[in-house]
């Protein structure tokens, strides 16, 4: 693979990750759910509505 192919693939992967995160956030907001994330190495539960702000 050339460097251009690698950059293109990396861009596509990052766009896919962003798209899946936004879809997850929207679905969790609809059902008033929570997401489990890590902040400073500690596991925290956050309401999806709070992350949209």
C-alpha distance matrix in Angstrom:
0.0 3.7 6.7 8.1 6.0 6.6 10.1 10.8 10.2 12.3 14.8 15.2 15.8 18.3 20.1 20.5 21.9 24.3 25.4 26.2 28.1 30.1 31.0 32.1 34.2 35.8 36.7 38.1 40.1 41.7 42.9 43.9 41.6 40.3 36.9 36.5 34.5 34.5 36.2 36.4 35.8 38.5 38.2 39.8 40.6 40.4 41.7 39.1 41.5 41.5 37.7 37.8 40.0
3.7 0.0 3.8 5.4 5.2 6.3 8.7 10.0 10.7 12.3 14.3 15.5 16.6 18.5 20.2 21.2 22.7 24.6 25.9 27.2 28.8 30.6 31.8 33.1 34.8 36.5 37.7 39.1 40.8 42.5 44.0 44.8 42.7 41.3 37.9 37.6 35.4 35.2 36.5 36.6 36.4 39.2 39.1 40.6 41.5 41.1 42.4 39.7 41.8 41.6 37.8 37.8 39.7
6.7 3.8 0.0 3.8 5.4 5.0 6.2 8.6 9.8 10.4 12.3 14.3 15.3 16.4 18.4 19.9 21.1 22.6 24.3 25.8 27.0 28.7 30.3 31.5 33.0 34.8 36.3 37.5 39.0 40.9 42.5 43.0 41.0 39.4 35.9 35.6 33.2 32.8 33.8 33.9 33.9 36.8 36.9 38.2 39.3 38.7 40.2 37.6 39.6 39.1 35.3 35.3 37.0
8.1 5.4 3.8 0.0 3.8 5.4 5.1 6.1 8.6 9.8 10.6 12.4 14.3 15.4 16.6 18.4 20.1 21.2 22.6 24.5 25.9 27.2 28.7 30.4 31.7 33.2 34.8 36.3 37.6 39.4 41.2 41.8 40.1 38.8 35.6 35.6 33.3 33.4 34.4 34.8 35.0 37.7 37.6 38.5 39.3 38.4 39.5 36.6 38.4 38.2 34.4 34.1 35.8
6.0 5.2 5.4 3.8 0.0 3.8 5.5 5.1 6.1 8.5 9.9 10.6 12.2 14.2 15.4 16.5 18.4 20.1 21.1 22.6 24.4 25.9 27.0 28.6 30.3 31.7 33.0 34.6 36.3 37.8 39.4 40.3 38.5 37.3 34.1 34.2 32.2 32.4 33.9 34.5 34.4 36.9 36.5 37.5 38.1 37.4 38.4 35.5 37.5 37.6 33.8 33.5 35.6
6.6 6.3 5.0 5.4 3.8 0.0 3.8 5.4 5.1 6.0 8.5 9.9 10.5 12.2 14.2 15.3 16.5 18.4 19.9 21.1 22.5 24.4 25.8 26.9 28.6 30.4 31.6 32.9 34.6 36.4 37.8 38.5 36.4 35.0 31.6 31.4 29.2 29.2 30.6 31.1 30.9 33.5 33.2 34.5 35.3 34.8 36.0 33.4 35.6 35.4 31.6 31.6 33.7
10.1 8.7 6.2 5.1 5.5 3.8 0.0 3.8 5.5 5.1 6.1 8.7 9.9 10.6 12.3 14.2 15.4 16.5 18.3 20.1 21.2 22.6 24.4 25.8 27.0 28.7 30.4 31.7 33.0 34.9 36.7 37.1 35.3 33.9 30.6 30.6 28.2 28.3 29.4 29.9 30.1 32.7 32.5 33.4 34.2 33.3 34.5 31.7 33.6 33.3 29.5 29.3 31.1
10.8 10.0 8.6 6.1 5.1 5.4 3.8 0.0 3.8 5.4 5.1 6.3 8.7 10.0 10.7 12.4 14.4 15.5 16.6 18.5 20.1 21.3 22.7 24.5 25.9 27.2 28.8 30.4 31.8 33.4 35.2 36.0 34.4 33.3 30.2 30.7 28.7 29.2 30.5 31.5 31.7 34.0 33.4 34.0 34.4 33.3 34.1 31.1 32.9 33.0 29.2 28.7 30.8
10.2 10.7 9.8 8.6 6.1 5.1 5.5 3.8 0.0 3.8 5.4 5.1 6.2 8.7 9.9 10.6 12.4 14.3 15.3 16.6 18.4 20.1 21.1 22.5 24.4 25.9 27.1 28.6 30.3 31.9 33.4 34.3 32.4 31.3 28.2 28.4 26.6 27.2 28.9 30.0 29.8 32.0 31.2 32.0 32.4 31.6 32.5 29.6 31.8 32.0 28.2 28.0 30.4
12.3 12.3 10.4 9.8 8.5 6.0 5.1 5.4 3.8 0.0 3.8 5.5 5.1 6.2 8.6 9.9 10.6 12.4 14.2 15.4 16.6 18.5 20.1 21.1 22.6 24.5 25.9 27.0 28.7 30.6 32.1 32.6 30.6 29.2 25.9 25.9 23.8 24.1 25.6 26.5 26.4 28.8 28.2 29.1 29.7 29.0 30.1 27.4 29.5 29.4 25.6 25.7 27.8
14.8 14.3 12.3 10.6 9.9 8.5 6.1 5.1 5.4 3.8 0.0 3.8 5.5 5.2 6.2 8.6 10.0 10.7 12.3 14.3 15.5 16.6 18.4 20.0 21.2 22.7 24.5 25.9 27.1 28.9 30.8 31.3 29.7 28.6 25.5 26.0 24.0 24.7 25.9 27.1 27.5 29.5 28.9 29.3 29.6 28.3 29.1 26.2 27.9 27.9 24.1 23.7 25.7
15.2 15.5 14.3 12.4 10.6 9.9 8.7 6.3 5.1 5.5 3.8 0.0 3.8 5.5 5.2 6.2 8.7 10.0 10.5 12.3 14.3 15.5 16.5 18.3 20.0 21.2 22.6 24.4 25.8 27.2 29.1 30.0 28.4 27.6 24.7 25.5 24.0 25.2 26.8 28.4 28.5 30.2 29.1 29.4 29.3 28.1 28.6 25.5 27.4 27.9 24.2 23.6 26.1
15.8 16.6 15.3 14.3 12.2 10.5 9.9 8.7 6.2 5.1 5.5 3.8 0.0 3.8 5.5 5.1 6.3 8.7 9.9 10.6 12.3 14.4 15.4 16.5 18.4 20.1 21.2 22.5 24.4 26.0 27.4 28.2 26.3 25.2 22.1 22.5 21.0 22.0 23.9 25.5 25.2 27.0 25.8 26.4 26.5 25.7 26.5 23.6 25.9 26.2 22.5 22.5 25.1
18.3 18.5 16.4 15.4 14.2 12.2 10.6 10.0 8.7 6.2 5.2 5.5 3.8 0.0 3.8 5.3 5.1 6.2 8.6 10.0 10.6 12.4 14.3 15.3 16.5 18.5 20.1 21.1 22.6 24.6 26.2 26.6 24.7 23.4 20.3 20.8 18.9 19.9 21.3 22.9 23.2 24.9 24.0 24.3 24.4 23.3 24.2 21.3 23.4 23.4 19.6 19.6 21.9
20.1 20.2 18.4 16.6 15.4 14.2 12.3 10.7 9.9 8.6 6.2 5.2 5.5 3.8 0.0 3.8 5.5 5.1 6.1 8.6 9.9 10.6 12.3 14.2 15.3 16.6 18.4 20.0 21.1 22.8 24.8 25.4 24.1 23.3 20.6 21.8 20.3 21.8 23.2 25.2 25.7 27.0 25.7 25.5 25.2 23.7 23.9 20.7 22.4 22.9 19.2 18.5 21.0
20.5 21.2 19.9 18.4 16.5 15.3 14.2 12.4 10.6 9.9 8.6 6.2 5.1 5.3 3.8 0.0 3.8 5.4 5.1 6.1 8.5 9.9 10.6 12.2 14.2 15.4 16.5 18.3 19.9 21.3 22.9 24.0 22.4 21.8 19.1 20.3 19.4 21.2 23.2 25.4 25.3 26.4 24.7 24.7 24.1 22.9 23.1 19.9 22.0 22.9 19.3 18.8 21.8
21.9 22.7 21.1 20.1 18.4 16.5 15.4 14.4 12.4 10.6 10.0 8.7 6.3 5.1 5.5 3.8 0.0 3.8 5.4 5.2 6.1 8.6 9.9 10.5 12.2 14.3 15.4 16.4 18.3 20.2 21.4 22.0 20.1 19.0 16.0 16.9 15.7 17.4 19.4 21.7 21.6 22.7 21.0 21.1 20.7 19.7 20.3 17.3 19.8 20.2 16.6 16.7 19.7
24.3 24.6 22.6 21.2 20.1 18.4 16.5 15.5 14.3 12.4 10.7 10.0 8.7 6.2 5.1 5.4 3.8 0.0 3.8 5.6 5.1 6.2 8.7 9.9 10.6 12.4 14.3 15.4 16.5 18.6 20.4 20.7 19.2 18.3 15.7 17.1 15.8 17.7 19.1 21.6 22.1 23.0 21.4 20.8 20.3 18.6 18.8 15.6 17.5 17.9 14.3 13.8 16.6
25.4 25.9 24.3 22.6 21.1 19.9 18.3 16.6 15.3 14.2 12.3 10.5 9.9 8.6 6.1 5.1 5.4 3.8 0.0 3.8 5.4 5.2 6.2 8.6 9.9 10.7 12.4 14.3 15.4 16.8 18.8 19.8 18.7 18.5 16.3 18.3 17.7 20.1 21.9 24.6 25.0 25.5 23.5 22.7 21.5 19.7 19.3 15.8 17.5 18.8 15.4 14.4 17.6
26.2 27.2 25.8 24.5 22.6 21.1 20.1 18.5 16.6 15.4 14.3 12.3 10.6 10.0 8.6 6.1 5.2 5.6 3.8 0.0 3.8 5.5 5.1 6.1 8.6 9.9 10.6 12.2 14.2 15.5 16.9 18.0 16.4 16.1 13.8 15.7 15.6 18.3 20.5 23.4 23.2 23.5 21.1 20.5 19.2 18.0 17.7 14.4 16.8 18.2 15.0 14.7 18.2
28.1 28.8 27.0 25.9 24.4 22.5 21.2 20.1 18.4 16.6 15.5 14.3 12.3 10.6 9.9 8.5 6.1 5.1 5.4 3.8 0.0 3.8 5.4 5.1 6.1 8.6 10.0 10.5 12.2 14.4 15.7 16.0 14.3 13.5 11.0 12.9 12.4 15.2 17.1 20.1 20.3 20.4 18.2 17.3 16.1 14.6 14.5 11.4 13.8 14.7 11.4 11.5 14.9
30.1 30.6 28.7 27.2 25.9 24.4 22.6 21.3 20.1 18.5 16.6 15.5 14.4 12.4 10.6 9.9 8.6 6.2 5.2 5.5 3.8 0.0 3.8 5.4 5.1 6.2 8.7 9.9 10.5 12.5 14.6 15.0 14.1 14.1 12.4 15.0 14.8 17.7 19.2 22.4 23.0 22.9 20.6 19.1 17.5 15.3 14.4 10.8 12.3 13.7 10.7 9.5 13.0
31.0 31.8 30.3 28.7 27.0 25.8 24.4 22.7 21.1 20.1 18.4 16.5 15.4 14.3 12.3 10.6 9.9 8.7 6.2 5.1 5.4 3.8 0.0 3.8 5.4 5.1 6.2 8.6 9.9 10.8 12.7 14.1 13.3 14.0 12.8 15.7 16.3 19.5 21.5 24.8 25.0 24.5 21.9 20.4 18.4 16.5 15.2 11.6 13.3 15.5 13.0 11.9 15.6
32.1 33.1 31.5 30.4 28.6 26.9 25.8 24.5 22.5 21.1 20.0 18.3 16.5 15.3 14.2 12.2 10.5 9.9 8.6 6.1 5.1 5.4 3.8 0.0 3.8 5.5 5.2 6.1 8.5 10.0 11.0 12.0 10.3 10.6 9.3 12.1 13.1 16.6 18.8 22.3 22.1 21.4 18.5 17.1 14.9 13.4 12.4 9.2 11.9 13.9 11.5 11.5 15.3
34.2 34.8 33.0 31.7 30.3 28.6 27.0 25.9 24.4 22.6 21.2 20.0 18.4 16.5 15.3 14.2 12.2 10.6 9.9 8.6 6.1 5.1 5.4 3.8 0.0 3.8 5.5 5.2 6.1 8.7 10.2 10.1 9.1 9.3 8.4 11.7 12.4 15.9 17.5 21.1 21.5 20.5 17.9 15.8 13.5 11.2 9.8 6.2 8.4 10.3 8.1 7.8 11.6
35.8 36.5 34.8 33.2 31.7 30.4 28.7 27.2 25.9 24.5 22.7 21.2 20.1 18.5 16.6 15.4 14.3 12.4 10.7 9.9 8.6 6.2 5.1 5.5 3.8 0.0 3.8 5.5 5.1 6.3 8.9 9.7 10.0 11.4 11.5 15.0 16.2 19.6 21.1 24.7 25.3 24.2 21.4 19.2 16.5 14.0 11.7 8.1 9.0 11.9 10.4 8.9 12.5
36.7 37.7 36.3 34.8 33.0 31.6 30.4 28.8 27.1 25.9 24.5 22.6 21.2 20.1 18.4 16.5 15.4 14.3 12.4 10.6 10.0 8.7 6.2 5.2 5.5 3.8 0.0 3.8 5.4 5.2 6.6 8.6 8.4 10.5 11.0 14.5 16.4 20.1 22.1 25.8 25.8 24.4 21.2 19.2 16.2 14.4 12.1 9.0 10.7 13.8 12.7 11.9 15.6
38.1 39.1 37.5 36.3 34.6 32.9 31.7 30.4 28.6 27.0 25.9 24.4 22.5 21.1 20.0 18.3 16.4 15.4 14.3 12.2 10.5 9.9 8.6 6.1 5.2 5.5 3.8 0.0 3.8 5.4 5.3 5.9 4.8 6.7 7.8 11.5 13.7 17.4 19.3 23.1 23.1 21.4 18.1 15.8 12.6 10.8 8.5 5.9 8.3 11.1 10.5 10.7 14.1
40.1 40.8 39.0 37.6 36.3 34.6 33.0 31.8 30.3 28.7 27.1 25.8 24.4 22.6 21.1 19.9 18.3 16.5 15.4 14.2 12.2 10.5 9.9 8.5 6.1 5.1 5.4 3.8 0.0 3.8 5.5 4.9 6.1 8.3 9.9 13.7 15.5 19.1 20.3 24.1 24.6 22.8 19.9 17.1 13.9 11.2 8.1 5.3 5.7 9.2 9.4 8.6 11.7
41.7 42.5 40.9 39.4 37.8 36.4 34.9 33.4 31.9 30.6 28.9 27.2 26.0 24.6 22.8 21.3 20.2 18.6 16.8 15.5 14.4 12.5 10.8 10.0 8.7 6.3 5.2 5.4 3.8 0.0 3.8 5.6 7.7 10.8 12.8 16.6 18.7 22.4 23.9 27.7 28.0 26.2 23.0 20.3 16.9 14.6 11.3 9.0 9.1 12.8 13.2 12.0 15.0
42.9 44.0 42.5 41.2 39.4 37.8 36.7 35.2 33.4 32.1 30.8 29.1 27.4 26.2 24.8 22.9 21.4 20.4 18.8 16.9 15.7 14.6 12.7 11.0 10.2 8.9 6.6 5.3 5.5 3.8 0.0 3.8 5.4 9.1 11.7 15.1 17.9 21.6 23.4 27.2 27.1 24.9 21.5 18.9 15.3 13.7 10.6 9.3 10.2 13.6 14.3 14.0 16.9
43.9 44.8 43.0 41.8 40.3 38.5 37.1 36.0 34.3 32.6 31.3 30.0 28.2 26.6 25.4 24.0 22.0 20.7 19.8 18.0 16.0 15.0 14.1 12.0 10.1 9.7 8.6 5.9 4.9 5.6 3.8 0.0 3.8 7.0 10.2 13.6 16.2 19.8 21.1 24.8 25.1 22.6 19.5 16.5 12.8 10.8 7.3 6.9 7.4 10.4 11.9 12.1 14.5
41.6 42.7 41.0 40.1 38.5 36.4 35.3 34.4 32.4 30.6 29.7 28.4 26.3 24.7 24.1 22.4 20.1 19.2 18.7 16.4 14.3 14.1 13.3 10.3 9.1 10.0 8.4 4.8 6.1 7.7 5.4 3.8 0.0 3.8 6.9 10.2 13.1 16.7 18.5 22.2 22.0 19.6 16.2 13.6 9.9 8.7 6.1 6.0 8.3 10.6 11.3 12.5 15.1
40.3 41.3 39.4 38.8 37.3 35.0 33.9 33.3 31.3 29.2 28.6 27.6 25.2 23.4 23.3 21.8 19.0 18.3 18.5 16.1 13.5 14.1 14.0 10.6 9.3 11.4 10.5 6.7 8.3 10.8 9.1 7.0 3.8 0.0 3.8 6.7 9.6 13.1 14.8 18.5 18.3 15.9 12.5 9.8 6.2 5.4 4.3 5.4 8.5 9.4 9.7 12.0 14.4
36.9 37.9 35.9 35.6 34.1 31.6 30.6 30.2 28.2 25.9 25.5 24.7 22.1 20.3 20.6 19.1 16.0 15.7 16.3 13.8 11.0 12.4 12.8 9.3 8.4 11.5 11.0 7.8 9.9 12.8 11.7 10.2 6.9 3.8 0.0 3.8 6.3 10.0 12.2 15.9 15.5 13.6 10.3 8.3 5.7 5.4 6.3 6.2 10.0 10.1 9.1 11.8 14.4
36.5 37.6 35.6 35.6 34.2 31.4 30.6 30.7 28.4 25.9 26.0 25.5 22.5 20.8 21.8 20.3 16.9 17.1 18.3 15.7 12.9 15.0 15.7 12.1 11.7 15.0 14.5 11.5 13.7 16.6 15.1 13.6 10.2 6.7 3.8 0.0 3.8 7.1 9.8 13.2 12.3 10.3 6.8 5.7 4.6 6.4 8.9 9.7 13.2 12.5 11.3 14.6 16.7
34.5 35.4 33.2 33.3 32.2 29.2 28.2 28.7 26.6 23.8 24.0 24.0 21.0 18.9 20.3 19.4 15.7 15.8 17.7 15.6 12.4 14.8 16.3 13.1 12.4 16.2 16.4 13.7 15.5 18.7 17.9 16.2 13.1 9.6 6.3 3.8 0.0 3.8 6.6 10.0 9.4 8.3 5.8 5.4 6.4 7.4 10.5 10.9 14.1 12.7 10.8 14.2 16.0
34.5 35.2 32.8 33.4 32.4 29.2 28.3 29.2 27.2 24.1 24.7 25.2 22.0 19.9 21.8 21.2 17.4 17.7 20.1 18.3 15.2 17.7 19.5 16.6 15.9 19.6 20.1 17.4 19.1 22.4 21.6 19.8 16.7 13.1 10.0 7.1 3.8 0.0 3.8 6.5 5.7 5.3 4.6 5.9 8.6 10.0 13.5 14.3 17.1 15.1 13.3 16.8 18.0
36.2 36.5 33.8 34.4 33.9 30.6 29.4 30.5 28.9 25.6 25.9 26.8 23.9 21.3 23.2 23.2 19.4 19.1 21.9 20.5 17.1 19.2 21.5 18.8 17.5 21.1 22.1 19.3 20.3 23.9 23.4 21.1 18.5 14.8 12.2 9.8 6.6 3.8 0.0 3.8 5.4 5.3 6.5 6.7 9.9 10.6 14.2 15.2 17.4 14.6 13.1 16.7 17.0
36.4 36.6 33.9 34.8 34.5 31.1 29.9 31.5 30.0 26.5 27.1 28.4 25.5 22.9 25.2 25.4 21.7 21.6 24.6 23.4 20.1 22.4 24.8 22.3 21.1 24.7 25.8 23.1 24.1 27.7 27.2 24.8 22.2 18.5 15.9 13.2 10.0 6.5 3.8 0.0 3.8 5.6 8.5 9.7 13.3 14.2 17.9 19.0 21.0 18.1 16.6 20.0 20.1
35.8 36.4 33.9 35.0 34.4 30.9 30.1 31.7 29.8 26.4 27.5 28.5 25.2 23.2 25.7 25.3 21.6 22.1 25.0 23.2 20.3 23.0 25.0 22.1 21.5 25.3 25.8 23.1 24.6 28.0 27.1 25.1 22.0 18.3 15.5 12.3 9.4 5.7 5.4 3.8 0.0 3.8 6.7 9.4 13.0 14.8 18.5 19.7 22.2 19.8 18.2 21.7 22.4
38.5 39.2 36.8 37.7 36.9 33.5 32.7 34.0 32.0 28.8 29.5 30.2 27.0 24.9 27.0 26.4 22.7 23.0 25.5 23.5 20.4 22.9 24.5 21.4 20.5 24.2 24.4 21.4 22.8 26.2 24.9 22.6 19.6 15.9 13.6 10.3 8.3 5.3 5.3 5.6 3.8 0.0 3.8 6.3 10.0 12.4 16.1 17.9 20.4 18.0 17.0 20.8 21.4
38.2 39.1 36.9 37.6 36.5 33.2 32.5 33.4 31.2 28.2 28.9 29.1 25.8 24.0 25.7 24.7 21.0 21.4 23.5 21.1 18.2 20.6 21.9 18.5 17.9 21.4 21.2 18.1 19.9 23.0 21.5 19.5 16.2 12.5 10.3 6.8 5.8 4.6 6.5 8.5 6.7 3.8 0.0 3.8 7.0 9.9 13.5 15.2 18.1 16.2 15.3 19.0 20.2
39.8 40.6 38.2 38.5 37.5 34.5 33.4 34.0 32.0 29.1 29.3 29.4 26.4 24.3 25.5 24.7 21.1 20.8 22.7 20.5 17.3 19.1 20.4 17.1 15.8 19.2 19.2 15.8 17.1 20.3 18.9 16.5 13.6 9.8 8.3 5.7 5.4 5.9 6.7 9.7 9.4 6.3 3.8 0.0 3.8 6.4 10.0 12.2 14.7 12.7 12.4 16.2 17.1
40.6 41.5 39.3 39.3 38.1 35.3 34.2 34.4 32.4 29.7 29.6 29.3 26.5 24.4 25.2 24.1 20.7 20.3 21.5 19.2 16.1 17.5 18.4 14.9 13.5 16.5 16.2 12.6 13.9 16.9 15.3 12.8 9.9 6.2 5.7 4.6 6.4 8.6 9.9 13.3 13.0 10.0 7.0 3.8 0.0 3.8 6.9 9.4 12.0 10.8 11.0 14.4 15.8
40.4 41.1 38.7 38.4 37.4 34.8 33.3 33.3 31.6 29.0 28.3 28.1 25.7 23.3 23.7 22.9 19.7 18.6 19.7 18.0 14.6 15.3 16.5 13.4 11.2 14.0 14.4 10.8 11.2 14.6 13.7 10.8 8.7 5.4 5.4 6.4 7.4 10.0 10.6 14.2 14.8 12.4 9.9 6.4 3.8 0.0 3.8 6.2 8.5 7.0 7.4 10.8 12.1
41.7 42.4 40.2 39.5 38.4 36.0 34.5 34.1 32.5 30.1 29.1 28.6 26.5 24.2 23.9 23.1 20.3 18.8 19.3 17.7 14.5 14.4 15.2 12.4 9.8 11.7 12.1 8.5 8.1 11.3 10.6 7.3 6.1 4.3 6.3 8.9 10.5 13.5 14.2 17.9 18.5 16.1 13.5 10.0 6.9 3.8 0.0 3.8 5.4 5.4 6.9 9.3 10.9
39.1 39.7 37.6 36.6 35.5 33.4 31.7 31.1 29.6 27.4 26.2 25.5 23.6 21.3 20.7 19.9 17.3 15.6 15.8 14.4 11.4 10.8 11.6 9.2 6.2 8.1 9.0 5.9 5.3 9.0 9.3 6.9 6.0 5.4 6.2 9.7 10.9 14.3 15.2 19.0 19.7 17.9 15.2 12.2 9.4 6.2 3.8 0.0 3.8 5.4 5.3 6.7 9.4
41.5 41.8 39.6 38.4 37.5 35.6 33.6 32.9 31.8 29.5 27.9 27.4 25.9 23.4 22.4 22.0 19.8 17.5 17.5 16.8 13.8 12.3 13.3 11.9 8.4 9.0 10.7 8.3 5.7 9.1 10.2 7.4 8.3 8.5 10.0 13.2 14.1 17.1 17.4 21.0 22.2 20.4 18.1 14.7 12.0 8.5 5.4 3.8 0.0 3.8 5.5 5.4 7.2
41.5 41.6 39.1 38.2 37.6 35.4 33.3 33.0 32.0 29.4 27.9 27.9 26.2 23.4 22.9 22.9 20.2 17.9 18.8 18.2 14.7 13.7 15.5 13.9 10.3 11.9 13.8 11.1 9.2 12.8 13.6 10.4 10.6 9.4 10.1 12.5 12.7 15.1 14.6 18.1 19.8 18.0 16.2 12.7 10.8 7.0 5.4 5.4 3.8 0.0 3.8 5.5 5.7
37.7 37.8 35.3 34.4 33.8 31.6 29.5 29.2 28.2 25.6 24.1 24.2 22.5 19.6 19.2 19.3 16.6 14.3 15.4 15.0 11.4 10.7 13.0 11.5 8.1 10.4 12.7 10.5 9.4 13.2 14.3 11.9 11.3 9.7 9.1 11.3 10.8 13.3 13.1 16.6 18.2 17.0 15.3 12.4 11.0 7.4 6.9 5.3 5.5 3.8 0.0 3.8 5.4
37.8 37.8 35.3 34.1 33.5 31.6 29.3 28.7 28.0 25.7 23.7 23.6 22.5 19.6 18.5 18.8 16.7 13.8 14.4 14.7 11.5 9.5 11.9 11.5 7.8 8.9 11.9 10.7 8.6 12.0 14.0 12.1 12.5 12.0 11.8 14.6 14.2 16.8 16.7 20.0 21.7 20.8 19.0 16.2 14.4 10.8 9.3 6.7 5.4 5.5 3.8 0.0 3.8
40.0 39.7 37.0 35.8 35.6 33.7 31.1 30.8 30.4 27.8 25.7 26.1 25.1 21.9 21.0 21.8 19.7 16.6 17.6 18.2 14.9 13.0 15.6 15.3 11.6 12.5 15.6 14.1 11.7 15.0 16.9 14.5 15.1 14.4 14.4 16.7 16.0 18.0 17.0 20.1 22.4 21.4 20.2 17.1 15.8 12.1 10.9 9.4 7.2 5.7 5.4 3.8 0.0
